[in-house]
Amino acid sequence: MDINPLWIPIVAVVFGTAMIVAIVGIMHWYKARDKELQYHQDLRVREMEHQVKMRQLEVELEKARQKSA
C-alpha cells in the first residue's frame, strides 16, 4: 500500500484543527466548571449567613417573649 504524499498535508491540517478544537473545548469546560464551583461556594456562604441571621432573630424573639411574659 503506497501512501500518496498529497495526503500528508491534508491529514496534518485536519489533525491540527482537531487538536485546536479539543484544546479550546477543554479550556471552555474548565472555565465553566470553575464558574459553577464558584457559584455553589457563593450560594453556600449566603446560605450560612442566612442561617446565622435566622438564629439571631430567634434569640431576639425569645428575649422579647420572656420580657412580655
ABEGO torsion letter per residue (X at the ends): XBBBAAAAAAAAAAAAAAAAAAAAAAAAAAAAAAAAAAAAAAAAAAAAAAAAAAAAAAAAAAAAAAAAX
